[in-house]
Structure formats: structure tokens, C-alpha cells
Amino acid sequence: MSNDPLHGITLKAILEKLVEYYGFDTLGELIKIKCFNENPTINSSLTFLRKTEWARKKVEELYVRSLKKFDAK
């Protein structure tokens, strides 16, 4: 079994969980990328994140940092 909290989870699942928990407004404040601040949708954000390594890393890092908050909800 992997200790990596991202093991086996899709980028879409990560993004959906973050949007469900924070909403796009807060996500856009936490991670300053256009796809969260201008007409954000899951699909447009996924398209950007799949092409943009640094942005995807920021989203993954926020997800890992947020796991305890998700569990507490």
C-alpha cells in the first residue's frame, strides 16, 4: 500500500473535492491562477491544470494539506 495520499486519485477527484470544500472563490485566493478566478468550471480548470505542471502541483499540495479538514467536516 502506498503512503502517497495522491496515489490512485484522479486530478478531477482532487479538484472536485477542493471545489466542494472551498468553492472557486476561496480556491482562487489560495492559488492565484486565472482558471479559478475567471468563469471557473471544473472542466476548464482541468484542461489548464493538465497542461500546467506548476499549477497542478499547487493544487495537489493544497489537497494534501486539506485532507485533515475534509475528514473533520
Secondary structure, 3 states (H helix, E strand, C coil): CCCCCCCCCCHHHHHHHHHHHHHHHHHHHHCCCHHHHCCCCHHHHHHHHHHCHHHHHHHHHHHHHHHHHHHHC
